[in-house]
Amino acid sequence: MIDNTLKVAKELNISHKQVEAVVALLDEGGTVPFISRYRKEATGSLDEVQVAAVRDRVEQLRELDKRREAILKSIEKQEKLTPELEALINKAETLSELEDIYLPYKPKRKTKASVAKEKGLEPLAKLIFDQKSIDVELEASKYIDDEKLVANAEEALQGARDIIAEWINENQEARKVMRKLFEKEAVITSKVIKGKEEGGQKFKDYFEWEESIAATPSHRLLAMRRGEKEMILALDIAPNDEKAINLLQEQFVSSKNQASEQVELAVSDCYKRLLKPSMETELRVLSKQKADEEAVNVFAENLRKLLLAAPLGQKNVLALDPGFRTGCKLVVLDKQGKLLHNDAIYPNEPQRKIAESRAIVKQLCDQYEIEAIAIGNGTAGRETEKFVKDLKLPASILILMVNESGASIYSASDVAREEFPTQDITVRGAVSIGRRLMDPLAELVKIDPKSIGVGQYQHDVDQNSLKHGLDDVVMSCVNSVGVELNTASKELLSYVSGLGPQLAKSIVEFRNENGPFAIRAALTKVPRLGDKAFEQAAGFLRIQGAKNPLDRSAVHPESYHIVEKMAKDQQCSVQDLIDSVELRNKINLKNYVTDKVGMPTLTDIIEELARPGRDPREKFEAFAFQEGVNHIEDLKVGMKLPGLITNVTNFGAFVDIGVHQDGLVHISHLADTFVKNPAEHVSVQQKVNVTVMEVDVSRKRIGLSMKSDPFGKKPVVRQSSKPKKQKESVNEGDLQQKLNALKGMFNG
């Protein structure tokens, strides 16, 4: 059997020793953040991406080994397992190769070939397959048998061809050749199902569509598959039939006589009835997996940028969830995000209680020493922003729009009900908006990532893969930032390395019963939190104000003795080392190297002492939309506006410009140069300047550009990005509208 660690090392271009170390640590219960941060000596300083890649690939290969064992047991039970066959199975490196070997031994339902064998036609099939010069009619007539339901020679020949077709289908080399042909030359063809034209307008682009499956981008494949699932489109994936059949005939037709003519017929039947459907199914699965992987990667990268958005920090915040008829729900939060007060004001239509609303906001700003006002960017958001700005509040009070995607999901969730059992959903929603400004990461972990609105066809991809990928991102972000042990919610704590929902709940309950943690070591007193969980989690938990300054840092407790030794050698305290760069510069790290602790860990310790508990997120910068541009009707072609990127996809980026409808910057307008991957040029939450290219008020479609001269020379598009064959011409203006329409599809 193949050594999985050797295979992974070769595939990922890292050493065998590194892979073995990662696998051992994972098998011992280590997490990706812990291994990459605190076990650099063992792994050769592999980062999170590399450690996760080893984990995922090893898991795949272990699943392959499970299937291998099941196949060996099945063939052994049939008493057909030979040493040669066992060796072949153990050498198989892919699931498709393994299944090809197993196919002849796989228990089958009744097939045309099995029926023909029951009629005693296998000897005739072997005779014909040898392709010697024989009179096939004469040989076939010998198998006419009323009892076996072989009425004539043609029925006998048909049965023999059915058997030959199955032999060809089960031939490993034939399947290998066909698989390669399908992967390289298969074309995906999409046609509208007759009578579904009117109801399937959102899939109009694919009513007559044809392109190489190898070149089909993930968003297009997922769109076509959704159209097929909704029974609007009919899809076919195959190479040229004639070429495929010719390849098989080259392999199996060895003569020019009556027997070989029968083999030719069997080859054609095999391809159309057996091989083609089988290969298409395989390719459908593989192409879907690839599209899913790309979509999950897009979603994960967007989510990472959103979670790591710059926090405002600990400020007294007044948050508003805007509305018209129902008014604006208002809440006041203290520096820790605790709800102090809630109210409702009606500054907008139809009530327009402006004076009363003004008095309430001003009085609350004075009473609670408000430092920032957070306004949700949904319905009535810009109108409410204008009302607040017109109050002429002190310049020290920041007035900021906050993306409220997912706030309504949170407000109706069990998490919100548990946190605010006596408040209604409007209060909970306003609290979420305010907290999201203060610390986006701490608040967004309470919401299902799929509800945040930064995905691409998130409901069409494999949900297990999506959850796995997004959980990895959330865990990575939470642990890279670190978590304040005495104030974190159980939702935030659950993503800390080694904890999970149950231990997070236990920590919060212990904290509520016994008061705040004074030292990290007190975590071991939490019920069911053992040594392993403490090892994995401790370095990512912070205790602000702790007596031991290392408890406020990312230095792991297992390394405290090293820092204490450094301080002793410098004849100072640990706090002195943190405060003095001169003292740290005097430390010779080589003096502290041991068989377990190397330079990577020691270097990390010194960096952490320089900035204990540092937050890797960027510094908060206020952003404001263009004054006077509040609705789509206010837009004019040629306008230049500031905007915030809300979503990045394979075909472009969506930008909030403050008019309650995101605009699309198509991939061809992201930069002056050719852009292949939008994620390499822009990211979620990025502040950008855009030019309005197109406005369709009736359809609420906005086309934007980030090019320096958007109305100048048309962008050059590489041929490879176009489909091979397109039966419907699309001009650039139409394409912009159609790509705009995709947003509604992939968020559906």
C-alpha positions in Angstrom: 0.0 0.0 0.0 1.2 3.5 -0.8 2.7 5.5 2.1 0.3 8.4 2.5 2.8 10.7 4.2 5.3 10.3 1.4 2.7 11.0 -1.2 1.4 14.1 0.6 5.0 15.4 1.0 5.6 15.0 -2.8 2.3 16.6 -3.7 2.7 19.6 -1.4 6.4 20.0 -2.0 7.4 19.8 1.6 9.6 17.3 3.5 8.4 13.8 4.6 9.5 14.7 8.1 7.2 17.8 8.1 4.2 15.8 7.0 4.8 13.1 9.6 5.1 15.7 12.3 1.8 17.4 11.3 0.0 14.1 11.1 1.2 13.0 14.5 0.2 16.3 16.1 -3.2 16.2 14.4 -3.8 12.6 15.5 -2.9 13.7 19.1 -5.8 16.2 19.0 -3.8 19.2 17.8 -5.7 22.0 15.9 -4.4 23.8 12.8 -4.0 27.2 14.6 -2.1 25.6 17.5 0.2 23.5 15.4 1.1 26.4 13.1 1.7 28.8 16.0 3.2 26.8 18.7 4.8 23.7 17.1 7.1 25.4 14.5 10.1 23.3 15.5 8.3 20.1 14.8 6.7 21.2 11.5 9.6 23.2 10.1 7.5 26.4 10.5 4.6 25.4 8.2 1.9 28.0 8.2 -1.9 27.5 8.7 -2.5 27.0 5.0 0.1 24.3 4.7 -1.0 22.5 7.9 -4.6 22.5 6.7 -3.5 21.2 3.3 -1.7 18.3 5.0 -4.8 17.6 7.1 -7.2 17.6 4.2 -5.1 15.5 1.9 -4.3 12.9 4.6 -8.1 12.7 5.3 -8.8 12.1 1.6 -6.1 9.4 1.4 -7.4 7.7 4.5 -10.9 7.6 3.0 -9.3 6.1 -0.1 -7.7 3.4 2.1 -11.0 2.6 3.7 -12.5 2.0 0.2 -9.5 -0.1 -0.7 -10.0 -2.3 2.3 -13.7 -2.7 1.5 -12.9 -3.7 -2.1 -10.3 -6.3 -1.0 -12.8 -7.8 1.5 -15.5 -7.9 -1.2 -13.3 -9.7 -3.8 -11.9 -12.0 -1.1 -15.4 -13.0 -0.1 -16.0 -13.9 -3.8 -12.9 -16.1 -3.6 -11.4 -14.3 -6.6 -8.6 -12.4 -4.9 -5.2 -13.3 -6.3 -1.8 -12.0 -5.2 -1.5 -10.1 -8.5 -5.0 -8.5 -8.1 -4.3 -7.6 -4.5 -1.0 -5.9 -5.5 -2.8 -4.0 -8.2 -5.4 -2.8 -5.8 -2.8 -1.7 -3.3 -0.9 0.3 -5.9 -4.0 2.2 -7.1 -3.5 5.9 -6.3 -6.9 7.4 -7.1 -10.5 6.5 -6.4 -11.3 6.2 -10.1 -8.4 3.8 -10.7 -9.5 1.8 -7.7 -13.1 1.6 -8.9 -12.0 0.6 -12.4 -10.1 -2.4 -11.0 -13.1 -3.4 -8.9 -15.7 -2.9 -11.7 -15.6 -6.5 -13.0 -16.0 -7.9 -9.5 -18.6 -5.4 -8.3 -22.0 -7.1 -7.5 -24.4 -6.0 -10.3 -28.0 -5.9 -10.9 -29.3 -7.8 -13.9 -27.7 -6.4 -17.0 -28.0 -7.2 -20.7 -24.7 -9.0 -20.5 -25.7 -11.1 -17.5 -28.9 -12.1 -19.2 -26.9 -13.1 -22.3 -24.5 -15.2 -20.1 -27.5 -16.9 -18.6 -28.5 -17.9 -22.1 -25.1 -19.5 -22.6 -23.8 -17.0 -25.1 -20.4 -16.2 -23.4 -18.5 -18.8 -25.6 -19.9 -17.1 -28.7 -18.8 -13.7 -27.4 -15.3 -15.0 -26.7 -15.1 -16.5 -30.2 -16.2 -13.3 -31.8 -13.9 -11.1 -29.6 -10.9 -13.2 -30.8 -11.8 -11.7 -34.3 -10.6 -14.7 -36.3 -12.1 -15.5 -39.7 -15.3 -17.3 -39.0 -18.8 -17.4 -40.4 -20.6 -15.5 -37.5 -24.1 -16.4 -38.7 -23.2 -20.1 -38.8 -21.5 -19.9 -35.3 -24.4 -17.9 -33.9 -27.0 -20.4 -35.2 -25.4 -23.1 -33.0 -26.8 -21.2 -30.0 -30.4 -21.1 -31.1 -32.3 -22.6 -28.2 -36.0 -22.2 -27.5 -35.6 -23.1 -23.9 -33.0 -20.4 -23.4 -35.1 -17.9 -25.4 -32.6 -17.6 -28.2 -35.0 -17.5 -31.2 -32.5 -16.9 -34.0 -28.9 -16.2 -34.9 -29.4 -12.4 -34.7 -30.6 -12.7 -31.1 -27.5 -14.8 -30.3 -25.2 -12.2 -31.9 -27.0 -9.4 -30.0 -26.4 -11.2 -26.8 -22.7 -11.8 -27.7 -22.3 -8.1 -28.4 -23.9 -7.2 -25.1 -21.3 -9.4 -23.3 -18.4 -7.8 -25.4 -19.7 -4.3 -24.6 -19.6 -5.1 -20.9 -16.0 -6.4 -21.2 -14.9 -3.2 -23.0 -16.7 -1.1 -20.4 -14.8 -2.9 -17.6 -11.4 -2.7 -19.3 -9.2 -0.5 -17.2 -7.2 0.9 -20.1 -10.4 1.7 -22.1 -11.8 3.6 -19.1 -8.5 5.4 -18.6 -8.4 6.6 -22.3 -12.1 7.7 -22.1 -11.6 9.5 -18.9 -8.7 11.4 -20.3 -10.7 12.3 -23.4 -13.6 13.5 -21.4 -11.5 15.6 -19.0 -9.6 17.2 -21.9 -12.2 17.6 -24.7 -15.7 17.3 -23.2 -18.1 20.1 -24.1 -20.9 21.2 -21.8 -24.1 22.0 -23.8 -27.0 23.7 -22.2 -30.5 24.1 -23.9 -33.8 25.4 -22.5 -36.4 22.7 -22.0 -39.3 23.3 -24.4 -42.1 25.4 -22.7 -39.8 26.7 -19.9 -38.6 29.8 -21.7 -40.9 32.3 -20.0 -40.5 31.0 -16.5 -36.7 30.6 -16.8 -35.7 34.1 -17.9 -32.9 34.3 -15.2 -31.2 31.5 -17.1 -31.7 33.1 -20.5 -28.0 33.3 -21.2 -27.9 29.5 -21.1 -30.9 28.7 -23.3 -28.3 28.0 -26.2 -24.9 27.6 -24.7 -21.9 25.5 -25.5 -18.3 25.6 -24.2 -15.4 23.4 -23.1 -16.1 22.0 -19.6 -12.4 22.3 -18.8 -12.6 26.1 -19.3 -16.0 26.7 -17.7 -15.6 29.0 -14.7 -17.2 27.8 -11.4 -19.9 30.5 -11.3 -21.1 29.6 -14.8 -21.1 25.8 -14.1 -23.0 26.3 -10.9 -25.5 28.6 -12.7 -26.2 26.0 -15.4 -26.5 23.2 -12.8 -29.0 25.2 -10.9 -31.0 25.7 -14.1 -30.9 22.0 -14.6 -32.0 21.4 -11.0 -34.9 23.8 -11.5 -35.9 21.9 -14.7 -35.3 24.9 -16.9 -32.2 23.7 -18.7 -31.1 20.3 -20.1 -27.3 19.7 -19.8 -25.1 17.3 -21.7 -21.4 16.8 -21.1 -19.4 14.8 -23.7 -16.6 15.0 -26.3 -17.2 14.3 -29.9 -18.9 10.9 -30.1 -17.2 9.8 -33.3 -13.7 10.5 -31.9 -14.5 8.6 -28.7 -15.7 5.6 -30.7 -12.7 5.7 -33.0 -10.4 5.6 -30.0 -12.1 2.5 -28.7 -12.1 0.8 -32.0 -8.3 1.4 -32.3 -8.0 -0.4 -29.1 -10.4 -3.3 -29.6 -10.9 -3.9 -33.3 -7.9 -5.9 -34.6 -9.0 -7.4 -37.9 -11.2 -6.8 -40.9 -13.7 -9.7 -41.0 -17.2 -10.6 -39.9 -16.2 -11.0 -36.3 -14.5 -7.6 -36.1 -17.6 -6.0 -37.6 -19.5 -7.4 -34.6 -16.9 -6.0 -32.3 -17.3 -2.6 -34.0 -21.0 -2.7 -33.3 -20.3 -3.7 -29.7 -17.8 -0.9 -29.3 -20.3 1.7 -30.5 -23.0 0.2 -28.2 -20.6 0.1 -25.2 -19.7 3.8 -25.7 -23.2 5.1 -26.1 -24.9 2.9 -23.5 -22.2 2.3 -20.9 -19.0 4.3 -21.1 -20.4 7.7 -22.1 -23.0 7.8 -19.3 -20.4 6.6 -16.8 -17.8 9.1 -17.8 -20.3 11.9 -17.9 -21.4 11.1 -14.4 -17.8 11.0 -13.3 -17.0 14.3 -15.0 -20.1 15.9 -13.5 -19.0 14.9 -10.1 -15.4 16.1 -10.6 -16.4 19.4 -12.3 -18.9 20.1 -9.5 -16.2 19.4 -6.9 -13.9 21.8 -8.6 -16.6 24.4 -8.9 -17.5 23.9 -5.3 -13.9 24.3 -4.2 -13.5 27.5 -6.1 -16.8 28.9 -4.7 -15.9 27.9 -1.2 -12.5 29.6 -1.6 -14.2 32.8 -2.8 -16.6 32.7 0.1 -13.8 31.9 2.6 -11.6 34.7 1.4 -14.5 37.2 1.5 -15.5 36.0 5.0 -11.9 36.3 6.2 -11.7 40.0 5.1 -15.1 40.7 6.7 -14.2 39.0 10.0 -10.8 40.8 10.2 -12.3 44.2 9.4 -10.9 47.0 11.5 -12.7 47.3 14.9 -13.7 50.7 16.3 -12.8 49.4 19.7 -14.2 50.0 23.1 -16.4 53.1 22.8 -19.7 54.2 24.1 -22.0 53.6 21.1 -25.4 54.7 20.1 -26.8 52.3 17.4 -29.7 52.8 15.2 -31.6 50.2 13.2 -33.4 52.5 10.6 -36.9 52.3 9.4 -39.7 54.3 7.9 -43.2 53.3 9.1 -42.0 51.4 12.2 -39.4 54.0 13.1 -35.8 53.6 14.1 -34.9 51.4 17.0 -32.2 53.0 19.1 -29.9 51.4 21.7 -27.0 52.6 23.8 -24.1 50.3 24.5 -21.2 50.8 26.9 -17.6 50.2 26.0 -17.9 46.4 26.6 -21.0 46.2 24.4 -23.5 45.9 27.2 -27.0 47.2 26.5 -27.7 50.2 28.7 -30.8 51.7 27.1 -33.3 51.2 24.2 -35.9 53.5 22.6 -37.5 54.3 19.3 -37.5 57.5 17.3 -39.5 58.5 14.2 -37.5 61.0 12.2 -38.5 59.7 8.8 -41.7 59.4 6.7 -44.5 59.1 7.5 -44.4 60.3 11.1 -41.5 62.8 10.7 -41.3 63.5 14.5 -38.0 65.3 13.9 -38.0 67.6 16.9 -38.8 64.9 19.3 -36.3 62.5 17.7 -33.6 65.2 17.8 -34.2 65.8 21.5 -33.9 62.1 22.3 -30.7 61.5 20.4 -29.0 64.6 21.8 -30.1 63.8 25.4 -28.7 60.3 25.1 -25.5 61.5 23.6 -24.9 63.8 26.6 -26.2 61.3 29.3 -24.1 58.4 28.1 -21.1 60.3 26.7 -21.6 58.8 23.3 -18.4 58.5 21.2 -19.8 57.0 18.0 -23.2 56.5 16.3 -23.7 53.3 14.2 -26.5 53.4 11.6 -27.6 50.3 9.8 -27.3 50.5 6.0 -30.6 48.9 5.2 -34.0 50.6 4.5 -34.0 54.3 5.5 -30.3 54.1 6.3 -29.2 57.1 4.3 -32.2 59.1 5.4 -31.5 58.4 9.0 -27.8 59.2 8.5 -28.8 62.6 7.1 -31.1 63.2 10.1 -28.2 62.5 12.5 -25.7 64.5 10.6 -28.1 67.5 10.6 -28.2 67.4 14.4 -24.8 69.1 14.5 -23.5 66.9 17.2 -19.9 67.5 18.6 -17.3 66.7 16.0 -15.8 64.1 18.4 -18.8 61.8 17.8 -18.2 59.6 14.8 -21.3 59.0 12.6 -20.9 55.7 10.7 -22.9 53.5 8.4 -22.6 49.8 9.3 -23.4 46.8 7.0 -26.3 45.1 8.7 -26.4 41.9 6.5 -27.3 39.1 8.8 -28.4 41.3 11.8 -32.0 40.2 11.3 -30.9 36.6 11.3 -29.1 37.1 14.6 -32.0 39.0 16.2 -34.3 36.0 15.6 -31.7 33.3 16.6 -31.5 31.2 19.8 -28.3 33.0 20.6 -30.0 36.4 20.6 -33.0 35.1 22.6 -30.7 33.6 25.2 -28.7 36.9 25.4 -31.7 39.2 25.5 -34.7 37.1 26.6 -36.8 40.1 27.5 -36.1 42.3 24.4 -37.8 42.0 21.0 -36.0 41.3 17.8 -35.8 45.0 16.8 -33.7 45.8 19.9 -31.5 42.7 19.3 -30.9 43.8 15.7 -29.9 47.3 16.8 -27.5 45.9 19.4 -25.9 43.7 16.7 -25.4 46.7 14.5 -23.6 48.6 17.3 -21.5 45.7 18.3 -20.5 45.0 14.8 -19.0 48.4 14.6 -17.1 47.9 17.9 -15.8 44.5 17.1 -16.9 42.8 13.8 -15.3 39.5 14.6 -16.9 39.1 18.0 -20.3 39.8 16.7 -20.2 38.0 13.3 -19.3 34.7 14.9 -22.8 34.6 16.2 -24.3 34.5 12.7 -24.3 31.6 10.3 -21.6 32.7 7.7 -24.1 31.9 4.9 -26.4 34.7 6.1 -23.7 37.4 5.9 -24.1 37.8 2.2 -20.5 37.4 0.9 -20.9 34.0 -0.9 -21.1 32.8 -4.4 -23.8 30.2 -5.1 -23.5 29.2 -1.4 -26.7 27.1 -1.6 -25.6 25.1 -4.6 -22.2 23.9 -3.3 -21.7 20.9 -1.2 -22.8 22.0 2.3 -20.4 19.9 4.2 -17.4 21.3 2.3 -18.8 24.8 2.7 -19.2 24.4 6.5 -15.8 22.8 6.8 -14.1 25.6 4.8 -15.9 28.4 6.6 -15.3 26.9 10.1 -11.6 26.8 9.2 -11.7 30.5 8.3 -13.6 31.6 11.5 -11.3 29.5 13.7 -8.2 31.0 12.0 -9.5 34.6 12.4 -10.5 34.1 16.0 -7.2 32.6 17.0 -5.1 35.0 15.1 -6.7 38.0 16.9 -7.0 36.3 20.3 -9.9 36.3 22.7 -10.4 38.2 25.9 -11.3 35.3 28.3 -13.3 37.4 30.8 -15.7 39.1 28.3 -16.0 36.8 25.3 -19.3 35.2 24.4 -19.5 31.5 24.4 -20.0 31.7 20.6 -16.6 33.4 20.3 -15.0 31.1 22.8 -16.3 28.0 20.9 -13.9 28.9 18.0 -10.8 29.0 20.2 -8.4 26.2 19.5 -9.2 23.1 21.5 -12.5 24.3 23.0 -15.7 23.9 21.0 -19.3 24.7 22.0 -19.5 22.5 25.2 -16.3 23.7 26.8 -17.1 27.3 25.8 -20.4 27.0 27.6 -18.6 25.5 30.6 -16.2 28.4 30.7 -18.9 31.1 30.6 -20.9 29.2 33.4 -17.8 29.0 35.5 -17.0 32.7 34.9 -20.6 33.6 35.9 -20.4 31.6 39.1 -16.9 32.3 40.2 -16.2 35.7 38.8 -13.5 36.7 36.2 -10.4 34.6 35.7 -7.3 36.1 37.4 -4.8 33.8 35.7 -4.8 31.5 32.7 -4.0 28.5 34.8 -7.4 28.9 36.5 -8.9 27.5 33.3 -8.0 24.0 34.5 -10.6 24.3 37.2 -13.4 24.5 34.6 -15.3 21.2 34.5 -14.3 18.8 31.7 -11.5 21.2 30.5 -8.5 18.8 30.7 -4.8 19.2 30.0 -5.1 18.8 26.2 -7.8 21.4 25.9 -5.8 23.8 28.0 -2.6 23.2 25.9 -4.5 23.9 22.7 -6.5 27.0 24.0 -4.3 28.8 26.5 -2.1 30.7 24.1 -5.0 32.2 22.3 -6.8 33.5 25.4 -6.0 36.9 27.0 -6.6 38.3 30.4 -6.4 42.0 30.4 -5.3 43.4 33.7 -3.8 40.1 34.8 -1.0 40.2 37.4 1.2 38.2 35.2 1.8 40.3 32.0 2.3 37.1 30.0 -1.3 36.2 30.6 -2.2 39.3 28.5 0.0 38.0 25.6 0.2 35.3 23.0 3.1 33.7 24.8 2.0 30.1 25.6 2.1 29.1 29.4 4.4 26.3 28.4 7.0 29.0 27.6 6.6 31.2 30.6 9.7 29.6 32.2 11.8 30.7 29.2 10.7 34.4 29.5 11.3 34.2 33.3 14.8 32.9 32.7 15.4 35.7 30.2 14.3 38.3 32.8 16.4 36.7 35.5 19.5 36.7 33.2 18.9 40.4 32.5 18.3 41.0 36.3 14.9 42.6 35.6 11.2 41.7 35.7 9.1 40.2 32.9 7.3 43.6 32.7 10.7 45.3 32.3 11.4 43.1 29.3 8.1 44.1 27.8 8.7 47.8 28.4 12.3 48.0 27.3 13.6 47.4 23.8 17.1 47.9 25.1 16.7 44.9 27.5 15.2 42.7 24.8 18.1 43.6 22.4 20.6 42.3 24.9 19.1 38.8 24.9 21.1 36.2 23.0 18.4 33.8 21.9 20.9 31.0 21.2 21.4 30.7 25.0 17.8 29.4 25.3 17.7 26.8 22.6 17.0 23.3 23.8 16.1 20.0 22.2 12.4 21.1 22.4 12.6 24.8 21.9 14.3 26.3 18.8 14.8 29.7 17.2 11.3 29.9 15.7 9.6 29.8 19.1 12.2 32.1 20.7 11.8 34.6 17.9 8.0 34.6 18.3 8.4 35.2 22.1 10.6 38.2 21.5 8.2 39.6 19.0 5.3 39.1 21.4 7.1 40.8 24.2 7.5 43.8 21.9 3.8 44.0 21.4 1.9 41.8 23.9 -1.5 40.7 22.8 -1.2 42.7 19.5 -4.3 42.9 17.3 -3.4 42.0 13.7 -6.3 43.9 12.3 -5.9 47.2 10.6 -6.5 50.5 12.3 -10.1 51.7 12.1 -10.7 54.5 9.5 -14.0 56.2 9.1 -15.8 56.0 5.8 -18.6 58.1 4.4 -20.8 57.9 1.3 -21.2 60.8 -1.1 -23.5 63.4 0.3 -26.8 63.9 -1.6 -26.6 60.5 -3.4 -29.0 58.4 -1.4 -31.2 56.6 -4.0 -30.6 54.9 -7.3 -32.6 57.7 -8.9 -29.8 60.1 -7.8 -27.2 58.3 -9.9 -26.0 59.6 -13.3 -23.7 57.9 -15.7 -20.2 59.3 -15.3 -20.5 60.1 -11.6 -17.4 59.3 -9.5 -18.3 58.0 -6.0 -16.7 56.4 -3.0 -17.8 52.9 -2.2 -17.2 49.8 0.0 -16.8 46.4 -1.6 -19.4 44.0 -0.1 -18.7 40.9 -2.1 -16.1 39.5 -4.5 -16.9 36.8 -7.0 -15.1 35.2 -10.0 -16.8 37.6 -12.4 -16.3 40.9 -10.5 -17.0 42.8 -7.3 -20.2 44.3 -5.8 -19.9 47.7 -4.3 -22.1 49.6 -1.8 -22.3 53.2 -2.9 -25.0 54.2 -0.4 -28.1 53.9 -2.6 -29.6 50.7 -1.0 -28.6 48.7 -4.1 -25.0 47.4 -4.7 -23.5 48.0 -8.1 -21.4 45.5 -10.0 -17.8 46.2 -11.1 -17.4 43.6 -13.8 -14.1 41.8 -13.9 -13.2 43.7 -17.1 -13.6 47.0 -15.2 -11.7 46.2 -12.0 -8.4 47.6 -13.3 -6.7 49.2 -16.3 -4.9 45.9 -16.9 -6.3 42.4 -17.6 -7.6 40.8 -14.4 -7.9 37.0 -14.2 -8.7 36.6 -10.5 -10.7 39.5 -8.9 -9.7 38.3 -5.4 -6.1 39.2 -6.2 -7.0 42.8 -6.8 -9.9 43.7 -4.4 -11.3 42.4 -1.1 -14.4 42.7 1.0 -14.6 45.9 3.1 -12.0 47.6 0.8 -12.7 51.3 0.3 -12.7 52.2 -3.5 -13.6 54.9 -5.9 -15.9 54.0 -8.8 -17.4 55.5 -11.9 -21.1 55.0 -12.7 -21.3 53.3 -16.1 -24.9 52.3 -16.3 -28.1 52.7 -14.3 -31.3 50.7 -14.9 -33.7 52.1 -12.3 -36.6 49.8 -13.2 -34.5 46.7 -12.7 -32.4 48.2 -9.9 -29.1 47.4 -11.8 -26.0 49.5 -11.5 -22.9 49.1 -13.6 -19.7 50.5 -12.1 -16.0 50.8 -13.1 -12.7 51.1 -11.3 -10.7 51.9 -14.4 -9.0 55.2 -14.7 -10.6 55.8 -18.1 -13.7 53.7 -18.0 -15.2 55.2 -21.2 -12.1 54.8 -23.2 -10.6 51.8 -25.0 -12.6 48.6 -24.5 -10.9 46.0 -22.2 -8.9 43.3 -23.9 -10.3 39.9 -23.1 -8.3 36.7 -23.5 -9.7 34.2 -25.9 -9.5 31.5 -23.2 -12.0 33.3 -21.1 -14.7 33.0 -23.8 -16.7 29.9 -24.5 -15.7 27.8 -27.5 -19.0 28.2 -29.2 -21.8 30.6 -28.4 -24.9 30.6 -30.4 -26.2 33.9 -29.1 -24.2 37.1 -29.5 -23.9 39.3 -26.5 -22.8 42.9 -26.7 -20.9 44.6 -23.8 -23.9 46.5 -22.5 -26.1 43.3 -22.4 -23.3 41.4 -20.7 -23.1 44.0 -17.9 -26.8 43.7 -17.3 -26.7 39.9 -17.4 -23.8 39.8 -15.0 -25.7 42.2 -12.7 -28.6 39.7 -12.7 -26.3 37.0 -11.4 -26.2 38.5 -8.0 -29.8 37.6 -7.3 -29.2 34.1 -8.6 -26.1 33.2 -6.5 -27.5 34.7 -3.3 -30.7 32.7 -3.9 
